[in-house]
Amino acid sequence: MQLDVDLSVPKADRLAETLRLVRERADDHLVVLPELWLPGGWDYARWDEDAETLDGPTAQALAEAARDAGVWLHGGSIVERGDDGAHYNTSLVFGPDGALRATYRKIHRFGFDSGEAALMGPGADLVTLATPFGTLGLATCYDLRFPEMFRLLLDRGAEVLVVPAAWPARRVEHWRLLARARAVENQVFVLACNTAGSQAGLAQGGHSVVVDPWGEIVAEAGPEGRVLTAEIDTALVAKTRADFPVLKDRRVG
Ligand SMILES: NC(=O)CC(=O)C(=O)O
C-alpha cells in the first residue's frame, strides 16, 4: 500500500484508515506497508515520542488487522524502542493468525552521520521468512543501495525481496533502477513499497513497484497514495534460474 503519509492528519486517524485498508484485503494476500508510515520517515522530531516496543500499540493494532483480514502483513517499519535504550527502524511481519513472525532492524541507516544515521541504531541481522508466497528477504529503503546485502539474502534462500521505504521524489529514478537491478541480479521478485505525499517538506517519490525475476515491472504506482495490487507466481523464480542460470557462474562468495 503506497500510503500518503500526511503528518498534519492526526496519528490515530491515519492508523485507523490504514487498518481499514488492510481489513479490506482478501485472505490470500501479502499486504505491504511503507517505512515509518506512522511516525513519518523524515520528521525526526517525532521519533522519540513515537518510539514503541515490539508489543506496543501499533504492533498490536497491526496484528489484529492481519488476523481480522486473514492476510500476511508486512507492517512497514516503526521506531522501535530497544531494550538497550536505542531506537531502531524495525520492520514487522505478521502471519494471518496475527502472530509476529519476523522483525528486521534496518541495517543501513540514511543520513551520512546525521538524521537516521545519528538517531537510530544499526540492525545487525539479516532476516528471511518462509511464507506461502515463497521465502521473503527483508530490507528497508536505503538498504536497496547495498547489493552485497541482497546477495547474502539470496544465499539464505530469499525468493521475494520486500523493501518498504520513504524514498524522496528527487531520487525516484534511483529507486526504480535499483529495485529492478536487485531483481535481475538475484533472479528474485522485488516488492518495493514507498510513501507518497510530503513529509517534513520533502516530497516523497511514490512509484511503488513489483518487479519479477527477469526484471520486468509487473505493477507500478504513480506518485499518488494508492493500493497497488499484483499477482505473483513464485515458481517463476526457479524457472528464471533454470532457463538463464547466471547464478551458477558466480566466482566470488
Ligand atoms: N530514505 C532512505 O533511507 C534512502 C534514500 O533516500 C536514498 O536516496 O537512498
PDBQT file of the ligand as one rigid body, heavy atoms in Angstrom, charges set to zero:
ROOT
HETATM    1  N1  LIG A 301      15.360   7.381   2.664  1.00  0.00    +0.000 N 
HETATM    2  C1  LIG A 301      16.324   6.480   2.620  1.00  0.00    +0.000 C 
HETATM    3  O1  LIG A 301      16.524   5.705   3.549  1.00  0.00    +0.000 OA
HETATM    4  C2  LIG A 301      17.211   6.336   1.413  1.00  0.00    +0.000 C 
HETATM    5  C3  LIG A 301      17.237   7.403   0.386  1.00  0.00    +0.000 C 
HETATM    6  O2  LIG A 301      16.543   8.399   0.436  1.00  0.00    +0.000 OA
HETATM    7  C4  LIG A 301      18.201   7.201  -0.711  1.00  0.00    +0.000 C 
HETATM    8  O3  LIG A 301      18.235   8.010  -1.644  1.00  0.00    +0.000 OA
HETATM    9  O4  LIG A 301      18.967   6.220  -0.677  1.00  0.00    +0.000 OA
ENDROOT
TORSDOF 0
